[in-house]
Amino acid sequence: MKRSVVMLVLFLCLAAAAVAQVQGGTIGGTVQDEQAAVLPGVTLTLQGADATRETVTGADGSFRFSTLRRARTS
């Protein structure tokens, strides 16, 4: 019985570690001109090996590309 409990706890710890791994990421920032004024309404394009995504800066010049997939390595 004790061995079963130890094995169950070990399994749960390993499963929790696997779930915690990040499979992607986020890119964000602020678009500014040479005088450091923010630029709202700018269309940004992010191009990867298998996808292209677009976003538009907000009123404060900020942008965010979220839930990006991690690049595959061979």
PyMOL Python script that loads the backbone (N, CA, C, O; Angstrom):
from pymol import cmd

cmd.read_pdbstr("""\
ATOM      1  N   MET A   1       0.822  -1.197   0.000  1.00  0.00           N
ATOM      2  CA  MET A   1       0.000   0.000   0.000  1.00  0.00           C
ATOM      3  C   MET A   1       0.866   1.262   0.000  1.00  0.00           C
ATOM      4  O   MET A   1       0.627   2.209  -0.749  1.00  0.00           O
ATOM      5  N   LYS A   2       1.888   1.239   0.874  1.00  0.00           N
ATOM      6  CA  LYS A   2       2.758   2.409   0.975  1.00  0.00           C
ATOM      7  C   LYS A   2       3.477   2.658  -0.353  1.00  0.00           C
ATOM      8  O   LYS A   2       3.644   3.804  -0.769  1.00  0.00           O
ATOM      9  N   ARG A   3       3.899   1.577  -1.013  1.00  0.00           N
ATOM     10  CA  ARG A   3       4.591   1.709  -2.292  1.00  0.00           C
ATOM     11  C   ARG A   3       3.652   2.311  -3.347  1.00  0.00           C
ATOM     12  O   ARG A   3       4.082   3.124  -4.165  1.00  0.00           O
ATOM     13  N   SER A   4       2.398   1.923  -3.333  1.00  0.00           N
ATOM     14  CA  SER A   4       1.419   2.462  -4.278  1.00  0.00           C
ATOM     15  C   SER A   4       1.225   3.959  -4.073  1.00  0.00           C
ATOM     16  O   SER A   4       1.124   4.709  -5.044  1.00  0.00           O
ATOM     17  N   VAL A   5       1.174   4.395  -2.838  1.00  0.00           N
ATOM     18  CA  VAL A   5       1.006   5.817  -2.535  1.00  0.00           C
ATOM     19  C   VAL A   5       2.220   6.597  -3.016  1.00  0.00           C
ATOM     20  O   VAL A   5       2.071   7.666  -3.607  1.00  0.00           O
ATOM     21  N   VAL A   6       3.412   6.082  -2.774  1.00  0.00           N
ATOM     22  CA  VAL A   6       4.642   6.748  -3.213  1.00  0.00           C
ATOM     23  C   VAL A   6       4.672   6.850  -4.734  1.00  0.00           C
ATOM     24  O   VAL A   6       5.043   7.892  -5.275  1.00  0.00           O
ATOM     25  N   MET A   7       4.294   5.798  -5.421  1.00  0.00           N
ATOM     26  CA  MET A   7       4.280   5.806  -6.882  1.00  0.00           C
ATOM     27  C   MET A   7       3.243   6.816  -7.412  1.00  0.00           C
ATOM     28  O   MET A   7       3.499   7.514  -8.393  1.00  0.00           O
ATOM     29  N   LEU A   8       2.091   6.885  -6.764  1.00  0.00           N
ATOM     30  CA  LEU A   8       1.058   7.834  -7.166  1.00  0.00           C
ATOM     31  C   LEU A   8       1.542   9.276  -6.997  1.00  0.00           C
ATOM     32  O   LEU A   8       1.347  10.106  -7.885  1.00  0.00           O
ATOM     33  N   VAL A   9       2.163   9.568  -5.874  1.00  0.00           N
ATOM     34  CA  VAL A   9       2.689  10.915  -5.625  1.00  0.00           C
ATOM     35  C   VAL A   9       3.766  11.264  -6.652  1.00  0.00           C
ATOM     36  O   VAL A   9       3.787  12.382  -7.167  1.00  0.00           O
ATOM     37  N   LEU A  10       4.647  10.333  -6.949  1.00  0.00           N
ATOM     38  CA  LEU A  10       5.697  10.554  -7.940  1.00  0.00           C
ATOM     39  C   LEU A  10       5.083  10.822  -9.318  1.00  0.00           C
ATOM     40  O   LEU A  10       5.513  11.732 -10.027  1.00  0.00           O
ATOM     41  N   PHE A  11       4.099  10.043  -9.683  1.00  0.00           N
ATOM     42  CA  PHE A  11       3.428  10.232 -10.969  1.00  0.00           C
ATOM     43  C   PHE A  11       2.774  11.601 -11.052  1.00  0.00           C
ATOM     44  O   PHE A  11       2.893  12.277 -12.074  1.00  0.00           O
ATOM     45  N   LEU A  12       2.092  12.020 -10.006  1.00  0.00           N
ATOM     46  CA  LEU A  12       1.428  13.322 -10.001  1.00  0.00           C
ATOM     47  C   LEU A  12       2.429  14.474 -10.097  1.00  0.00           C
ATOM     48  O   LEU A  12       2.160  15.477 -10.758  1.00  0.00           O
ATOM     49  N   CYS A  13       3.572  14.335  -9.446  1.00  0.00           N
ATOM     50  CA  CYS A  13       4.610  15.372  -9.533  1.00  0.00           C
ATOM     51  C   CYS A  13       5.146  15.494 -10.954  1.00  0.00           C
ATOM     52  O   CYS A  13       5.342  16.602 -11.453  1.00  0.00           O
ATOM     53  N   LEU A  14       5.380  14.367 -11.603  1.00  0.00           N
ATOM     54  CA  LEU A  14       5.883  14.393 -12.977  1.00  0.00           C
ATOM     55  C   LEU A  14       4.834  14.959 -13.937  1.00  0.00           C
ATOM     56  O   LEU A  14       5.174  15.695 -14.863  1.00  0.00           O
ATOM     57  N   ALA A  15       3.580  14.621 -13.722  1.00  0.00           N
ATOM     58  CA  ALA A  15       2.513  15.144 -14.577  1.00  0.00           C
ATOM     59  C   ALA A  15       2.387  16.653 -14.420  1.00  0.00           C
ATOM     60  O   ALA A  15       2.177  17.357 -15.407  1.00  0.00           O
ATOM     61  N   ALA A  16       2.511  17.158 -13.206  1.00  0.00           N
ATOM     62  CA  ALA A  16       2.422  18.602 -12.967  1.00  0.00           C
ATOM     63  C   ALA A  16       3.565  19.338 -13.663  1.00  0.00           C
ATOM     64  O   ALA A  16       3.357  20.424 -14.204  1.00  0.00           O
ATOM     65  N   ALA A  17       4.754  18.768 -13.658  1.00  0.00           N
ATOM     66  CA  ALA A  17       5.895  19.392 -14.321  1.00  0.00           C
ATOM     67  C   ALA A  17       5.687  19.443 -15.826  1.00  0.00           C
ATOM     68  O   ALA A  17       6.067  20.425 -16.464  1.00  0.00           O
ATOM     69  N   ALA A  18       5.096  18.412 -16.405  1.00  0.00           N
ATOM     70  CA  ALA A  18       4.851  18.385 -17.845  1.00  0.00           C
ATOM     71  C   ALA A  18       3.826  19.445 -18.245  1.00  0.00           C
ATOM     72  O   ALA A  18       3.972  20.068 -19.296  1.00  0.00           O
ATOM     73  N   VAL A  19       2.809  19.659 -17.441  1.00  0.00           N
ATOM     74  CA  VAL A  19       1.782  20.644 -17.736  1.00  0.00           C
ATOM     75  C   VAL A  19       2.350  22.056 -17.657  1.00  0.00           C
ATOM     76  O   VAL A  19       1.899  22.943 -18.381  1.00  0.00           O
ATOM     77  N   ALA A  20       3.324  22.274 -16.796  1.00  0.00           N
ATOM     78  CA  ALA A  20       3.877  23.607 -16.574  1.00  0.00           C
ATOM     79  C   ALA A  20       4.789  24.080 -17.709  1.00  0.00           C
ATOM     80  O   ALA A  20       5.144  25.258 -17.752  1.00  0.00           O
ATOM     81  N   GLN A  21       5.171  23.200 -18.617  1.00  0.00           N
ATOM     82  CA  GLN A  21       6.063  23.599 -19.688  1.00  0.00           C
ATOM     83  C   GLN A  21       5.339  24.502 -20.673  1.00  0.00           C
ATOM     84  O   GLN A  21       4.191  24.250 -21.039  1.00  0.00           O
ATOM     85  N   VAL A  22       6.021  25.553 -21.096  1.00  0.00           N
ATOM     86  CA  VAL A  22       5.443  26.523 -22.029  1.00  0.00           C
ATOM     87  C   VAL A  22       5.664  26.028 -23.452  1.00  0.00           C
ATOM     88  O   VAL A  22       6.775  25.638 -23.810  1.00  0.00           O
ATOM     89  N   GLN A  23       4.625  26.043 -24.253  1.00  0.00           N
ATOM     90  CA  GLN A  23       4.722  25.595 -25.637  1.00  0.00           C
ATOM     91  C   GLN A  23       4.730  26.759 -26.622  1.00  0.00           C
ATOM     92  O   GLN A  23       4.746  26.530 -27.831  1.00  0.00           O
ATOM     93  N   GLY A  24       4.721  27.962 -26.154  1.00  0.00           N
ATOM     94  CA  GLY A  24       4.703  29.126 -27.037  1.00  0.00           C
ATOM     95  C   GLY A  24       5.089  30.367 -26.273  1.00  0.00           C
ATOM     96  O   GLY A  24       5.715  30.294 -25.215  1.00  0.00           O
ATOM     97  N   GLY A  25       4.716  31.493 -26.808  1.00  0.00           N
ATOM     98  CA  GLY A  25       5.085  32.726 -26.131  1.00  0.00           C
ATOM     99  C   GLY A  25       4.315  33.921 -26.650  1.00  0.00           C
ATOM    100  O   GLY A  25       3.355  33.784 -27.408  1.00  0.00           O
ATOM    101  N   THR A  26       4.750  35.088 -26.230  1.00  0.00           N
ATOM    102  CA  THR A  26       4.112  36.349 -26.571  1.00  0.00           C
ATOM    103  C   THR A  26       5.184  37.359 -26.946  1.00  0.00           C
ATOM    104  O   THR A  26       6.255  37.404 -26.341  1.00  0.00           O
ATOM    105  N   ILE A  27       4.879  38.165 -27.948  1.00  0.00           N
ATOM    106  CA  ILE A  27       5.749  39.280 -28.313  1.00  0.00           C
ATOM    107  C   ILE A  27       4.909  40.545 -28.199  1.00  0.00           C
ATOM    108  O   ILE A  27       3.797  40.605 -28.723  1.00  0.00           O
ATOM    109  N   GLY A  28       5.431  41.541 -27.525  1.00  0.00           N
ATOM    110  CA  GLY A  28       4.685  42.783 -27.362  1.00  0.00           C
ATOM    111  C   GLY A  28       5.621  43.961 -27.248  1.00  0.00           C
ATOM    112  O   GLY A  28       6.824  43.795 -27.047  1.00  0.00           O
ATOM    113  N   GLY A  29       5.068  45.148 -27.376  1.00  0.00           N
ATOM    114  CA  GLY A  29       5.880  46.345 -27.254  1.00  0.00           C
ATOM    115  C   GLY A  29       5.074  47.588 -27.583  1.00  0.00           C
ATOM    116  O   GLY A  29       3.843  47.569 -27.584  1.00  0.00           O
ATOM    117  N   THR A  30       5.784  48.657 -27.860  1.00  0.00           N
ATOM    118  CA  THR A  30       5.166  49.934 -28.208  1.00  0.00           C
ATOM    119  C   THR A  30       5.869  50.492 -29.432  1.00  0.00           C
ATOM    120  O   THR A  30       7.098  50.491 -29.506  1.00  0.00           O
ATOM    121  N   VAL A  31       5.085  50.972 -30.396  1.00  0.00           N
ATOM    122  CA  VAL A  31       5.642  51.579 -31.605  1.00  0.00           C
ATOM    123  C   VAL A  31       5.715  53.089 -31.372  1.00  0.00           C
ATOM    124  O   VAL A  31       4.729  53.729 -31.006  1.00  0.00           O
ATOM    125  N   GLN A  32       6.935  53.647 -31.598  1.00  0.00           N
ATOM    126  CA  GLN A  32       7.175  55.073 -31.400  1.00  0.00           C
ATOM    127  C   GLN A  32       7.918  55.633 -32.604  1.00  0.00           C
ATOM    128  O   GLN A  32       8.597  54.906 -33.328  1.00  0.00           O
ATOM    129  N   ASP A  33       7.777  56.946 -32.805  1.00  0.00           N
ATOM    130  CA  ASP A  33       8.553  57.598 -33.857  1.00  0.00           C
ATOM    131  C   ASP A  33       9.883  58.096 -33.286  1.00  0.00           C
ATOM    132  O   ASP A  33      10.213  57.798 -32.138  1.00  0.00           O
ATOM    133  N   GLU A  34      10.649  58.853 -34.080  1.00  0.00           N
ATOM    134  CA  GLU A  34      11.977  59.311 -33.662  1.00  0.00           C
ATOM    135  C   GLU A  34      11.943  60.240 -32.455  1.00  0.00           C
ATOM    136  O   GLU A  34      12.930  60.349 -31.728  1.00  0.00           O
ATOM    137  N   GLN A  35      10.811  60.913 -32.237  1.00  0.00           N
ATOM    138  CA  GLN A  35      10.678  61.815 -31.090  1.00  0.00           C
ATOM    139  C   GLN A  35      10.046  61.121 -29.875  1.00  0.00           C
ATOM    140  O   GLN A  35       9.679  61.779 -28.902  1.00  0.00           O
ATOM    141  N   ALA A  36       9.923  59.819 -29.938  1.00  0.00           N
ATOM    142  CA  ALA A  36       9.359  58.975 -28.869  1.00  0.00           C
ATOM    143  C   ALA A  36       7.855  59.171 -28.691  1.00  0.00           C
ATOM    144  O   ALA A  36       7.312  58.837 -27.638  1.00  0.00           O
ATOM    145  N   ALA A  37       7.173  59.708 -29.709  1.00  0.00           N
ATOM    146  CA  ALA A  37       5.712  59.806 -29.666  1.00  0.00           C
ATOM    147  C   ALA A  37       5.135  58.462 -30.095  1.00  0.00           C
ATOM    148  O   ALA A  37       5.624  57.848 -31.043  1.00  0.00           O
ATOM    149  N   VAL A  38       4.101  58.006 -29.401  1.00  0.00           N
ATOM    150  CA  VAL A  38       3.499  56.710 -29.736  1.00  0.00           C
ATOM    151  C   VAL A  38       2.725  56.814 -31.041  1.00  0.00           C
ATOM    152  O   VAL A  38       2.214  57.877 -31.394  1.00  0.00           O
ATOM    153  N   LEU A  39       2.647  55.695 -31.753  1.00  0.00           N
ATOM    154  CA  LEU A  39       1.979  55.660 -33.050  1.00  0.00           C
ATOM    155  C   LEU A  39       0.794  54.698 -32.996  1.00  0.00           C
ATOM    156  O   LEU A  39       0.984  53.490 -33.132  1.00  0.00           O
ATOM    157  N   PRO A  40      -0.427  55.207 -32.799  1.00  0.00           N
ATOM    158  CA  PRO A  40      -1.609  54.346 -32.800  1.00  0.00           C
ATOM    159  C   PRO A  40      -2.032  53.990 -34.226  1.00  0.00           C
ATOM    160  O   PRO A  40      -1.775  54.741 -35.168  1.00  0.00           O
ATOM    161  N   GLY A  41      -2.681  52.841 -34.368  1.00  0.00           N
ATOM    162  CA  GLY A  41      -3.224  52.449 -35.666  1.00  0.00           C
ATOM    163  C   GLY A  41      -2.235  51.904 -36.666  1.00  0.00           C
ATOM    164  O   GLY A  41      -2.563  51.802 -37.848  1.00  0.00           O
ATOM    165  N   VAL A  42      -1.039  51.550 -36.242  1.00  0.00           N
ATOM    166  CA  VAL A  42      -0.029  50.995 -37.137  1.00  0.00           C
ATOM    167  C   VAL A  42      -0.275  49.491 -37.273  1.00  0.00           C
ATOM    168  O   VAL A  42      -0.455  48.798 -36.272  1.00  0.00           O
ATOM    169  N   THR A  43      -0.281  48.989 -38.505  1.00  0.00           N
ATOM    170  CA  THR A  43      -0.439  47.560 -38.746  1.00  0.00           C
ATOM    171  C   THR A  43       0.927  46.892 -38.715  1.00  0.00           C
ATOM    172  O   THR A  43       1.842  47.300 -39.431  1.00  0.00           O
ATOM    173  N   LEU A  44       1.062  45.873 -37.890  1.00  0.00           N
ATOM    174  CA  LEU A  44       2.308  45.116 -37.769  1.00  0.00           C
ATOM    175  C   LEU A  44       2.080  43.708 -38.287  1.00  0.00           C
ATOM    176  O   LEU A  44       1.022  43.119 -38.063  1.00  0.00           O
ATOM    177  N   THR A  45       3.072  43.172 -38.979  1.00  0.00           N
ATOM    178  CA  THR A  45       2.993  41.814 -39.507  1.00  0.00           C
ATOM    179  C   THR A  45       4.137  40.999 -38.925  1.00  0.00           C
ATOM    180  O   THR A  45       5.295  41.416 -38.955  1.00  0.00           O
ATOM    181  N   LEU A  46       3.797  39.844 -38.402  1.00  0.00           N
ATOM    182  CA  LEU A  46       4.784  38.905 -37.858  1.00  0.00           C
ATOM    183  C   LEU A  46       4.753  37.680 -38.745  1.00  0.00           C
ATOM    184  O   LEU A  46       3.718  37.027 -38.878  1.00  0.00           O
ATOM    185  N   GLN A  47       5.892  37.365 -39.356  1.00  0.00           N
ATOM    186  CA  GLN A  47       5.939  36.244 -40.281  1.00  0.00           C
ATOM    187  C   GLN A  47       6.874  35.172 -39.745  1.00  0.00           C
ATOM    188  O   GLN A  47       8.028  35.440 -39.410  1.00  0.00           O
ATOM    189  N   GLY A  48       6.356  33.960 -39.672  1.00  0.00           N
ATOM    190  CA  GLY A  48       7.145  32.818 -39.239  1.00  0.00           C
ATOM    191  C   GLY A  48       7.277  31.815 -40.366  1.00  0.00           C
ATOM    192  O   GLY A  48       6.838  32.062 -41.489  1.00  0.00           O
ATOM    193  N   ALA A  49       7.882  30.689 -40.061  1.00  0.00           N
ATOM    194  CA  ALA A  49       8.103  29.655 -41.069  1.00  0.00           C
ATOM    195  C   ALA A  49       6.793  29.059 -41.569  1.00  0.00           C
ATOM    196  O   ALA A  49       6.699  28.664 -42.731  1.00  0.00           O
ATOM    197  N   ASP A  50       5.783  28.989 -40.708  1.00  0.00           N
ATOM    198  CA  ASP A  50       4.539  28.334 -41.107  1.00  0.00           C
ATOM    199  C   ASP A  50       3.292  29.210 -40.948  1.00  0.00           C
ATOM    200  O   ASP A  50       2.183  28.728 -41.180  1.00  0.00           O
ATOM    201  N   ALA A  51       3.436  30.461 -40.566  1.00  0.00           N
ATOM    202  CA  ALA A  51       2.264  31.313 -40.363  1.00  0.00           C
ATOM    203  C   ALA A  51       2.646  32.784 -40.423  1.00  0.00           C
ATOM    204  O   ALA A  51       3.790  33.158 -40.164  1.00  0.00           O
ATOM    205  N   THR A  52       1.665  33.610 -40.769  1.00  0.00           N
ATOM    206  CA  THR A  52       1.806  35.057 -40.742  1.00  0.00           C
ATOM    207  C   THR A  52       0.650  35.606 -39.923  1.00  0.00           C
ATOM    208  O   THR A  52      -0.500  35.213 -40.121  1.00  0.00           O
ATOM    209  N   ARG A  53       0.955  36.518 -39.000  1.00  0.00           N
ATOM    210  CA  ARG A  53      -0.079  37.123 -38.164  1.00  0.00           C
ATOM    211  C   ARG A  53       0.034  38.630 -38.235  1.00  0.00           C
ATOM    212  O   ARG A  53       1.122  39.180 -38.409  1.00  0.00           O
ATOM    213  N   GLU A  54      -1.102  39.290 -38.099  1.00  0.00           N
ATOM    214  CA  GLU A  54      -1.133  40.753 -38.110  1.00  0.00           C
ATOM    215  C   GLU A  54      -1.842  41.259 -36.863  1.00  0.00           C
ATOM    216  O   GLU A  54      -2.715  40.593 -36.308  1.00  0.00           O
ATOM    217  N   THR A  55      -1.445  42.454 -36.437  1.00  0.00           N
ATOM    218  CA  THR A  55      -2.129  43.149 -35.361  1.00  0.00           C
ATOM    219  C   THR A  55      -1.999  44.642 -35.616  1.00  0.00           C
ATOM    220  O   THR A  55      -1.163  45.070 -36.412  1.00  0.00           O
ATOM    221  N   VAL A  56      -2.813  45.425 -34.950  1.00  0.00           N
ATOM    222  CA  VAL A  56      -2.793  46.882 -35.089  1.00  0.00           C
ATOM    223  C   VAL A  56      -2.510  47.481 -33.710  1.00  0.00           C
ATOM    224  O   VAL A  56      -3.064  47.035 -32.705  1.00  0.00           O
ATOM    225  N   THR A  57      -1.646  48.493 -33.674  1.00  0.00           N
ATOM    226  CA  THR A  57      -1.326  49.121 -32.393  1.00  0.00           C
ATOM    227  C   THR A  57      -2.548  49.833 -31.826  1.00  0.00           C
ATOM    228  O   THR A  57      -3.398  50.335 -32.562  1.00  0.00           O
ATOM    229  N   GLY A  58      -2.611  49.861 -30.503  1.00  0.00           N
ATOM    230  CA  GLY A  58      -3.716  50.526 -29.816  1.00  0.00           C
ATOM    231  C   GLY A  58      -3.507  52.025 -29.729  1.00  0.00           C
ATOM    232  O   GLY A  58      -2.553  52.564 -30.290  1.00  0.00           O
ATOM    233  N   ALA A  59      -4.396  52.685 -29.030  1.00  0.00           N
ATOM    234  CA  ALA A  59      -4.344  54.144 -28.875  1.00  0.00           C
ATOM    235  C   ALA A  59      -3.051  54.605 -28.216  1.00  0.00           C
ATOM    236  O   ALA A  59      -2.603  55.730 -28.436  1.00  0.00           O
ATOM    237  N   ASP A  60      -2.453  53.735 -27.407  1.00  0.00           N
ATOM    238  CA  ASP A  60      -1.196  54.069 -26.725  1.00  0.00           C
ATOM    239  C   ASP A  60       0.030  53.544 -27.469  1.00  0.00           C
ATOM    240  O   ASP A  60       1.137  53.569 -26.931  1.00  0.00           O
ATOM    241  N   GLY A  61      -0.158  53.065 -28.708  1.00  0.00           N
ATOM    242  CA  GLY A  61       0.951  52.559 -29.509  1.00  0.00           C
ATOM    243  C   GLY A  61       1.376  51.141 -29.168  1.00  0.00           C
ATOM    244  O   GLY A  61       2.338  50.630 -29.740  1.00  0.00           O
ATOM    245  N   SER A  62       0.670  50.500 -28.242  1.00  0.00           N
ATOM    246  CA  SER A  62       1.081  49.162 -27.810  1.00  0.00           C
ATOM    247  C   SER A  62       0.546  48.082 -28.745  1.00  0.00           C
ATOM    248  O   SER A  62      -0.488  48.251 -29.391  1.00  0.00           O
ATOM    249  N   PHE A  63       1.272  46.972 -28.800  1.00  0.00           N
ATOM    250  CA  PHE A  63       0.854  45.811 -29.582  1.00  0.00           C
ATOM    251  C   PHE A  63       1.229  44.547 -28.831  1.00  0.00           C
ATOM    252  O   PHE A  63       2.076  44.553 -27.938  1.00  0.00           O
ATOM    253  N   ARG A  64       0.569  43.457 -29.220  1.00  0.00           N
ATOM    254  CA  ARG A  64       0.864  42.158 -28.611  1.00  0.00           C
ATOM    255  C   ARG A  64       0.474  41.059 -29.592  1.00  0.00           C
ATOM    256  O   ARG A  64      -0.651  41.015 -30.089  1.00  0.00           O
ATOM    257  N   PHE A  65       1.427  40.177 -29.857  1.00  0.00           N
ATOM    258  CA  PHE A  65       1.169  38.927 -30.561  1.00  0.00           C
ATOM    259  C   PHE A  65       1.203  37.849 -29.483  1.00  0.00           C
ATOM    260  O   PHE A  65       2.261  37.564 -28.922  1.00  0.00           O
ATOM    261  N   SER A  66       0.057  37.253 -29.196  1.00  0.00           N
ATOM    262  CA  SER A  66       0.014  36.269 -28.117  1.00  0.00           C
ATOM    263  C   SER A  66      -0.248  34.870 -28.662  1.00  0.00           C
ATOM    264  O   SER A  66      -0.586  34.689 -29.832  1.00  0.00           O
ATOM    265  N   THR A  67      -0.086  33.899 -27.791  1.00  0.00           N
ATOM    266  CA  THR A  67      -0.253  32.475 -28.083  1.00  0.00           C
ATOM    267  C   THR A  67       0.500  32.061 -29.347  1.00  0.00           C
ATOM    268  O   THR A  67      -0.048  31.397 -30.227  1.00  0.00           O
ATOM    269  N   LEU A  68       1.754  32.464 -29.414  1.00  0.00           N
ATOM    270  CA  LEU A  68       2.606  32.071 -30.536  1.00  0.00           C
ATOM    271  C   LEU A  68       3.112  30.656 -30.317  1.00  0.00           C
ATOM    272  O   LEU A  68       3.494  30.285 -29.207  1.00  0.00           O
ATOM    273  N   ARG A  69       3.111  29.879 -31.374  1.00  0.00           N
ATOM    274  CA  ARG A  69       3.612  28.511 -31.260  1.00  0.00           C
ATOM    275  C   ARG A  69       5.129  28.499 -31.258  1.00  0.00           C
ATOM    276  O   ARG A  69       5.777  29.324 -31.903  1.00  0.00           O
ATOM    277  N   ARG A  70       5.664  27.572 -30.540  1.00  0.00           N
ATOM    278  CA  ARG A  70       7.107  27.402 -30.460  1.00  0.00           C
ATOM    279  C   ARG A  70       7.627  26.834 -31.770  1.00  0.00           C
ATOM    280  O   ARG A  70       6.998  25.949 -32.351  1.00  0.00           O
ATOM    281  N   ALA A  71       8.752  27.321 -32.237  1.00  0.00           N
ATOM    282  CA  ALA A  71       9.353  26.837 -33.488  1.00  0.00           C
ATOM    283  C   ALA A  71       9.829  25.410 -33.314  1.00  0.00           C
ATOM    284  O   ALA A  71      10.344  25.033 -32.261  1.00  0.00           O
ATOM    285  N   ARG A  72       9.652  24.646 -34.334  1.00  0.00           N
ATOM    286  CA  ARG A  72      10.136  23.251 -34.320  1.00  0.00           C
ATOM    287  C   ARG A  72      11.616  23.224 -34.641  1.00  0.00           C
ATOM    288  O   ARG A  72      12.103  23.995 -35.468  1.00  0.00           O
ATOM    289  N   THR A  73      12.322  22.328 -33.978  1.00  0.00           N
ATOM    290  CA  THR A  73      13.740  22.132 -34.280  1.00  0.00           C
ATOM    291  C   THR A  73      13.932  20.719 -34.747  1.00  0.00           C
ATOM    292  O   THR A  73      13.301  19.796 -34.231  1.00  0.00           O
ATOM    293  N   SER A  74      14.799  20.538 -35.720  1.00  0.00           N
ATOM    294  CA  SER A  74      15.012  19.205 -36.274  1.00  0.00           C
ATOM    295  C   SER A  74      16.063  18.452 -35.518  1.00  0.00           C
ATOM    296  O   SER A  74      16.366  17.308 -35.856  1.00  0.00           O
TER     297      SER A  74
END
""", "prot")
cmd.dss("prot")
cmd.show_as("cartoon", "prot")
cmd.util.cbc("prot")
cmd.orient("prot")
